[in-house]
Amino acid sequence: MSRRVTARDVAKSLGISTMTVSRALNAKPNVSQITRQKVIETSKKLGYFPNQIAKSLVLKKTDTIGVVVPEITHSFFPGIISGIEEICYQNGYQLILAHSAEDSAREKDLIYTLTSQQVDGLLISTAQTVEDYSVYKQIIQRGLPLVFYDRCVRGIGASCVSIDDEESARRITLHLINHGYTRIAHLAGPQRVLIGKLRLEGFKRALKEKKLELHPELIIEAGLQEQDGYRAMQKIFELPPAQWPRAVVAVNDPAAFGAMKSIFDKGLRIPEDIAIVGFSDDIRAQLMPSPLTTIRQNAYEVGKRAVHKLIQIIEGKNTTIEDIIVKGELIIRRSCGCQNN
């Protein structure tokens, strides 16, 4: 069995000191670009891999970032992860990705695991079942950099990068109202999750702005998955037909997909009988039997800006607590019945 190649072997091959090899590989000053390039090329040629554990013990830095994602089956979060990965790669950081599967207990375990692995910082989008914020507060108190993305917890001392949820929900609801819909339902997200609360507020603002009546029986607090949207729509159908809405605003596209199935199962048409809109522009939105009107969220940009902020905190360049907002875009398709109006 061949022995492991060391920094001394690289140094001997180039006729330089081991210290110079170390400084070159760690981008330290007082090493010329030509020498640095030679060290990198020779290291690759000889198969030398620096000992990251030893390096982290010396520098007290692992160049790793922990990312907690609540959902991976829909296109929004993979888009965010792509943005995070791009900025990490450009700045020399590695990702450790953890999936909470919308479970608060699992999320807490993952956070403890990531912190025990000495990540330099955490990016977290909260699971929809989270009610206790103590673990986040513990992270902040111990000084580990933390940035929330998309699903945020505000007011506890951490920055957040998100879509303009309330304004976008207001905008898409106004779009329906401006095209003649007056009896509108809202399939709301969990109110303990900030996006659920903000999107409901945006919906209410639009109704109030246009002096339309708010029908409490048409606001159903659901979850963020397709089955949640299906069940919420089924609950609405328990009302007498005369009380059914003419249009529906869903908290996100997966909930809208579930609601659409419920509408079709009832033998109704979209948008002729009930119009519906979503939020997030899931990759399947335009592939629905009635393509879904929605808010396009720039997931890639959210990911980029979230990790950029986290790296700034890690490197001490900008530790200011900020709410960074990425604007959504209204995408009009057939499901709202408004395309040609």
Backbone hydrogen bonds, N-H to C=O, Kabsch-Sander energy under -0.5 kcal/mol:
donor,donor_aa,acceptor,acceptor_aa,energy
10,V,6,T,-1.4
11,A,7,A,-2.5
12,K,8,R,-2.6
13,S,9,D,-2.1
14,L,10,V,-1.4
15,G,11,A,-1.3
16,I,11,A,-2.3
21,V,17,S,-1.7
22,S,18,T,-2.3
23,R,19,M,-2.6
24,A,20,T,-2.4
25,L,21,V,-2.4
26,N,22,S,-1.5
27,A,24,A,-1.2
28,K,23,R,-2.8
36,R,32,S,-2.6
37,Q,33,Q,-2.3
38,K,34,I,-2.1
39,V,35,T,-2.5
40,I,36,R,-2.2
41,E,37,Q,-2.6
42,T,38,K,-2.7
43,S,39,V,-2.4
44,K,40,I,-2.0
45,K,41,E,-2.3
46,L,42,T,-2.6
47,G,43,S,-1.2
48,Y,43,S,-3.0
49,F,47,G,-0.5
52,Q,50,P,-1.1
55,K,51,N,-2.2
56,S,52,Q,-2.6
57,L,53,I,-1.8
58,V,54,A,-1.7
59,L,55,K,-2.9
60,K,56,S,-2.0
61,K,56,S,-0.6
65,I,94,Q,-2.6
66,G,121,G,-2.4
67,V,96,I,-2.6
68,V,123,L,-3.0
69,V,67,V,-0.6
69,V,98,A,-2.9
79,G,75,S,-1.6
80,I,76,F,-1.6
81,I,77,F,-2.7
82,S,78,P,-1.9
83,G,79,G,-1.6
84,I,80,I,-2.4
85,E,81,I,-2.9
86,E,82,S,-2.0
87,I,83,G,-1.7
88,C,84,I,-2.4
89,Y,85,E,-2.6
90,Q,86,E,-1.9
91,N,87,I,-1.4
92,G,88,C,-0.6
92,G,89,Y,-0.9
93,Y,88,C,-2.8
94,Q,63,D,-2.4
96,I,65,I,-2.3
98,A,67,V,-3.0
100,S,69,V,-2.3
100,S,98,A,-0.6
101,A,69,V,-0.6
102,E,70,P,-0.6
103,D,100,S,-1.5
104,S,102,E,-0.5
107,E,103,D,-2.4
108,K,104,S,-2.2
109,D,105,A,-2.0
110,L,106,R,-2.4
111,I,107,E,-2.3
112,Y,108,K,-2.1
113,T,109,D,-2.2
114,L,110,L,-2.7
115,T,111,I,-2.4
116,S,112,Y,-2.0
117,Q,113,T,-1.1
118,Q,115,T,-1.6
119,V,114,L,-1.4
120,D,64,T,-2.8
121,G,64,T,-0.6
122,L,145,P,-2.4
123,L,66,G,-2.7
124,I,147,V,-1.9
125,S,68,V,-1.5
126,T,151,R,-1.5
130,V,127,A,-1.6
133,Y,131,E,-0.6
136,Y,133,Y,-0.5
137,K,133,Y,-1.9
138,Q,134,S,-2.3
139,I,135,V,-1.8
140,I,136,Y,-2.2
141,Q,137,K,-2.6
142,R,138,Q,-1.9
143,G,140,I,-1.2
144,L,139,I,-1.9
147,V,122,L,-2.3
148,F,159,S,-2.6
149,Y,124,I,-1.9
150,D,161,V,-2.9
151,R,149,Y,-2.3
152,C,150,D,-0.8
159,S,146,L,-0.8
160,C,322,E,-2.5
161,V,148,F,-1.9
162,S,324,I,-2.5
164,D,326,V,-1.2
165,D,163,I,-2.4
168,S,164,D,-2.8
169,A,165,D,-2.3
170,R,166,E,-2.2
171,R,167,E,-2.5
172,I,168,S,-2.3
173,T,169,A,-1.8
174,L,170,R,-2.6
175,H,171,R,-1.7
176,L,172,I,-1.3
177,I,173,T,-2.4
178,N,174,L,-3.2
179,H,175,H,-0.5
179,H,176,L,-1.0
180,G,177,I,-2.0
181,Y,176,L,-1.9
184,I,182,T,-0.9
185,A,247,A,-2.7
186,H,218,L,-2.7
187,L,249,V,-2.2
188,A,186,H,-1.1
188,A,220,I,-1.8
193,V,190,P,-1.4
194,L,152,C,-0.5
196,G,193,V,-0.8
197,K,193,V,-1.8
198,L,194,L,-2.9
199,R,195,I,-2.3
200,L,196,G,-1.6
201,E,197,K,-2.1
202,G,198,L,-2.2
203,F,199,R,-1.9
204,K,200,L,-2.5
205,R,201,E,-2.6
206,A,202,G,-1.9
207,L,203,F,-1.8
208,K,204,K,-2.7
209,E,205,R,-2.7
210,K,206,A,-1.7
211,K,208,K,-1.4
212,L,207,L,-2.9
215,H,213,E,-0.6
218,L,215,H,-2.1
219,I,216,P,-1.6
220,I,186,H,-2.1
220,I,218,L,-0.7
221,E,219,I,-0.6
222,A,188,A,-3.3
222,A,220,I,-0.8
229,G,225,Q,-1.8
230,Y,226,E,-2.3
231,R,227,Q,-2.3
232,A,228,D,-2.4
233,M,229,G,-2.1
234,Q,230,Y,-2.2
235,K,231,R,-1.9
236,I,232,A,-1.6
237,F,233,M,-1.9
238,E,235,K,-1.0
239,L,236,I,-1.8
243,Q,240,P,-2.8
244,W,241,P,-1.4
246,R,183,R,-2.7
247,A,183,R,-1.3
248,V,275,A,-1.5
249,V,185,A,-2.7
250,A,248,V,-0.6
250,A,277,V,-2.5
251,V,187,L,-1.8
253,D,279,F,-1.7
256,A,252,N,-1.9
257,F,253,D,-2.9
258,G,254,P,-2.0
259,A,255,A,-2.2
260,M,256,A,-2.6
261,K,257,F,-1.9
262,S,258,G,-1.9
263,I,259,A,-2.4
264,F,260,M,-2.7
265,D,261,K,-2.8
266,K,262,S,-1.2
267,G,264,F,-2.0
268,L,263,I,-2.0
273,D,269,R,-1.6
274,I,269,R,-1.9
275,A,246,R,-2.4
276,I,335,S,-1.7
277,V,248,V,-2.2
278,G,293,T,-2.6
280,S,295,I,-2.5
285,A,282,D,-2.2
287,L,284,R,-1.5
288,M,284,R,-0.6
288,M,285,A,-0.8
292,L,285,A,-2.7
293,T,276,I,-0.6
294,T,331,I,-2.2
296,R,294,T,-0.6
296,R,329,E,-3.8
297,Q,280,S,-0.8
297,Q,295,I,-0.6
299,A,297,Q,-2.0
302,V,298,N,-2.1
303,G,299,A,-2.5
304,K,300,Y,-2.3
305,R,301,E,-2.6
306,A,302,V,-2.3
307,V,303,G,-2.2
308,H,304,K,-2.0
309,K,305,R,-2.0
310,L,306,A,-2.1
311,I,307,V,-2.7
312,Q,308,H,-1.9
313,I,309,K,-1.9
314,I,310,L,-2.7
315,E,311,I,-2.5
316,G,313,I,-1.3
317,K,312,Q,-2.6
318,N,312,Q,-1.1
324,I,160,C,-3.5
324,I,322,E,-0.6
325,I,323,D,-0.6
326,V,162,S,-3.0
327,K,325,I,-0.5
329,E,296,R,-1.8
331,I,294,T,-3.2
332,I,330,L,-0.6
333,R,331,I,-0.5
335,S,291,P,-2.9
336,C,333,R,-1.0
337,G,334,R,-2.0
338,C,333,R,-0.5
341,N,338,C,-1.6
